[in-house]
Every structure is written in structure tokens, then in C-alpha cells.
């Protein structure tokens, strides 16, 4: 993978997490806005396509699945904490598409070998 692709993916990941936290804290009621969702999903797709290489796929998938499950189930018990619930919801919108893309890439890699 070229260094510029890896750099773009790394920046997309960092910016996505920062945006998710900021949106979760300051824009709690509008996290379901379709434009906000589209931006977060696009960042997740960029991260999935560009940031995770073959060697990192297993660790990313394990971490991503744990994060998705913990966030999805944790939001029911932590839903009363408005800021935390919004941040977790925004992070899900990044990590779900990224994890799906990495999983698909991993399956193709396994099938190729």
C-alpha cells in the first residue's frame, strides 16, 4: 500500500473519531441527520478501504466487532447519559461501515490464497 493512501486513511480515522466525539457532545439531537450520517459513513468507508492493511485486518476486525457490540448494547444501559449515548451512536456510524469493508476485503484475501 502506498504511503499516501495509508496517510489519508490514518487522517480519516483520526478526523472521524474527533468529529464523532464533537458531534456527540455538541449536536446530540441532530446525530440522526442524514447529512451527518452520510459524512460519518463516508469517513468509515475511507477508513475501511485505505487505513487497514492485510496484516492489520484480524486485529481491526476483532476490535471493531467488540466496539460495535459493546456500543450497541452499552447504549441501552448508558442511554441516560446524553453525551455518551450520542458519541457512541456517532462512533457506530464510522465503525460499522469500516468493519464491513475490512471484513469483505479479508474474505477476498482468504479466497485468493
Beta strands, then each sheet from edge to edge (+ up, - down):
end
